[in-house]
Amino acid sequence: MIVAQNINKFYGTLQVLKNVSLQINKAEVVAIVGASGAGKTTLLQLIGTLDKPTDGKISINNTDVAALSDKKLSAFRNKNIGFVFQFHHLLPEFTAIENVCLPALIAGVSKKEATHKAAELLDLLGVSHRIDHKPNELSGGEQQRVAVARALINDPSVILADEPSGNLDTNNAHELHKLFFTLREKLQQTFFIVTHNKDLADMSDRQLLMKDGIMQ
C-alpha cells in the first residue's frame, strides 16, 4: 500500500536519508527503530507528505504523491493519512469531540455526520464519557486516545505515529499499544510507528532498523 523507492534527503550538504526503500502492506503494523538522529522521523515526515525527498519516489495507494499539486496534496493527506505524535497537539479551546471532528470538517463532511462518527470513535476508544471535556480536563492517556480518534476520523489508509507513547506512563503506554492492535483487527488499520519503546516494537509485525540514514 505504501512504497518508498531510493529515498534520499539532504538538508543543505547534510544527507539525512541514504537510498531508503521500504514497502508497507495494508493492515500491517510496522515499527521503525534506531538511535536518535538516525533519520526515523525524517522518513515518517516524507511518507506523511509533510516534506519532500530530495530524490526518490513515494507512492500511497498507487498515487505518486510527488505528482500532486500543493492543493491536491493537502486534500490527499487529509483523507489518506492520520498522524499521532508524542505530544497530542489537541486544540485547548475545543472539547474532545470537537477536536476529533476537525479533520472531517476540513474534508467537507457535514457537522452532523462528523459529530456522529467522532462519537462512535471515542466510544470505540473508551473515552465516550469525556467527549465534552477540554484537553486540560483529560489525563495524558485520555488525551492521546482523543488524538488517535482524530487521526481515524477520515478513515485514513495509514496512521503515522511518532513516539506515540513517549509522553505516557508505563500503564497508559501499554494500553495505547494494545489499542493500536485492536484497531488493526477491527478496522484493518495500517500503522507505521517511530518508537524507542521496545515493548511496542516487539509487538509489531515488523521492525525496521535505521542507522545513520540507512535502512538496515
C-alpha positions in Angstrom: 0.0 0.0 0.0 3.0 2.3 0.7 6.1 2.1 -1.4 9.2 4.2 -1.0 12.0 3.8 -3.5 15.5 5.0 -3.2 14.7 8.0 -1.0 17.4 10.5 -0.3 17.0 13.6 1.8 19.5 16.4 2.1 19.4 19.5 4.3 22.0 21.7 2.7 25.1 19.5 2.5 23.9 17.1 5.3 22.5 13.9 3.9 19.9 12.6 6.4 18.5 9.7 4.4 20.5 7.5 2.0 18.8 5.4 -0.6 16.0 4.2 1.7 13.4 1.8 0.3 10.5 0.1 2.0 7.1 -1.3 1.5 4.2 -1.4 3.9 1.1 -3.6 3.4 -2.5 -2.9 4.3 -3.4 -3.8 8.0 0.3 -4.2 8.8 1.9 -2.7 12.0 5.4 -1.7 11.2 7.8 -0.2 13.8 10.9 1.8 12.8 13.6 1.8 15.4 17.1 3.1 15.8 19.1 5.7 17.7 18.1 9.4 17.9 19.3 11.2 14.8 19.2 8.1 12.6 16.6 9.6 10.2 13.4 7.9 11.5 11.3 11.0 12.0 12.5 12.4 8.7 11.4 9.3 6.9 8.0 9.4 8.6 7.5 13.1 7.6 8.3 12.2 4.0 5.9 9.3 3.9 3.3 11.6 5.5 3.9 14.2 2.7 4.8 16.9 5.3 8.2 17.2 3.5 9.5 16.2 0.1 12.5 13.9 -0.6 15.5 15.3 -2.4 15.1 12.4 -4.8 13.3 9.1 -4.9 9.7 8.1 -5.2 6.9 7.6 -2.6 3.5 6.2 -3.6 0.5 5.6 -1.3 -2.4 3.5 -2.7 -0.8 3.7 -6.1 -0.7 7.5 -6.0 2.6 9.2 -6.7 2.4 11.9 -4.1 5.2 14.0 -5.8 2.9 14.4 -8.8 0.2 16.2 -6.8 -0.2 20.0 -6.7 0.1 21.5 -3.2 -3.7 21.9 -3.0 -4.3 18.3 -4.1 -1.6 17.0 -1.8 -3.2 18.7 1.2 -6.5 17.1 0.4 -4.8 13.7 -0.2 -3.0 14.0 3.1 -6.2 14.9 5.0 -8.1 12.0 3.6 -5.4 9.2 3.5 -3.0 9.9 6.3 -3.6 10.1 10.1 -1.0 11.4 12.5 -0.4 10.6 16.1 2.5 12.4 17.8 4.3 12.2 21.2 2.5 15.4 22.2 -1.1 15.1 21.3 -1.5 18.6 19.8 -5.1 18.9 20.8 -6.5 22.4 20.5 -7.1 23.6 24.1 -10.2 25.7 23.3 -12.1 22.8 21.9 -13.7 19.8 23.5 -12.6 16.2 22.8 -15.4 15.6 20.3 -14.7 19.0 18.6 -11.0 18.2 18.3 -11.9 14.8 16.7 -14.3 16.4 14.2 -11.9 19.0 12.8 -10.2 16.9 10.1 -13.6 15.7 8.8 -15.0 19.2 8.7 -11.9 20.3 6.8 -12.6 17.5 4.3 -16.1 18.9 3.8 -18.1 16.4 5.9 -21.2 17.8 7.4 -21.1 18.7 11.1 -23.8 16.2 11.9 -22.0 13.4 10.1 -18.6 14.3 11.6 -20.1 14.5 15.1 -21.7 11.1 14.8 -18.5 9.5 13.5 -16.4 11.2 16.2 -18.8 10.0 18.9 -18.5 6.4 17.6 -14.7 6.6 17.5 -14.5 8.0 21.1 -16.8 5.2 22.2 -14.6 2.6 20.5 -11.5 4.1 22.1 -13.1 4.0 25.6 -13.4 7.8 26.2 -17.1 8.4 25.3 -17.7 9.7 28.8 -15.2 12.5 28.2 -16.5 13.9 24.9 -17.5 17.3 26.3 -14.3 17.8 28.2 -11.5 20.1 27.1 -7.9 18.7 26.9 -6.8 20.2 30.2 -9.6 18.2 31.9 -8.3 14.9 30.5 -5.5 12.6 31.6 -2.5 12.1 29.4 -3.8 8.7 28.3 -7.2 10.1 27.5 -5.7 13.0 25.5 -3.7 10.5 23.4 -6.8 8.4 22.8 -8.6 11.5 21.6 -5.7 12.2 19.3 -6.0 8.7 17.9 -9.7 9.2 17.3 -8.8 12.4 15.4 -6.3 10.5 13.3 -9.0 7.9 12.4 -11.9 10.3 11.6 -11.4 10.3 7.9 -10.8 6.5 7.6 -7.1 7.0 6.6 -5.1 4.5 4.6 -2.3 4.7 7.2 -1.7 6.1 10.6 1.8 7.5 11.1 2.8 7.6 14.8 5.9 9.4 16.0 6.8 8.2 19.6 3.1 7.9 20.4 3.6 6.6 23.9 6.8 8.6 24.7 4.9 11.0 26.9 2.9 8.4 28.8 3.5 6.4 31.9 4.1 2.6 31.6 0.4 1.6 32.1 -1.0 4.2 29.7 1.7 3.3 27.2 0.8 -0.4 27.3 -2.9 0.4 26.9 -2.2 2.6 23.9 -0.1 -0.1 22.3 -2.9 -2.7 22.8 -5.3 -0.1 21.3 -3.3 0.0 18.0 -3.6 -3.7 17.6 -7.3 -3.7 18.4 -7.8 -1.1 15.7 -5.8 -3.2 13.3 -8.1 -6.2 14.0 -11.4 -4.2 14.0 -10.7 -1.7 11.2 -7.9 -3.3 9.2 -5.9 -0.2 10.1 -2.3 0.2 8.9 0.3 1.7 11.3 3.8 3.0 10.7 5.4 3.8 14.0 8.6 5.5 15.0 9.4 4.3 18.6 12.1 3.8 21.2 9.7 1.7 23.2 11.0 -1.9 22.9 7.6 -3.4 24.0 5.8 -1.7 21.2 8.5 -2.6 18.7 8.4 -6.2 19.7 4.6 -6.3 19.3 4.8 -5.1 15.8 4.5 -7.3 12.7 7.9 -6.0 11.5 10.7 -3.9 12.9 12.8 -1.8 10.5 16.2 -0.6 11.8 17.6 2.7 10.7 21.2 3.7 11.3 22.9 6.8 10.1 20.2 7.4 7.5 20.4 3.9 6.1 17.7 1.2 6.4 19.5 -1.9 7.8 
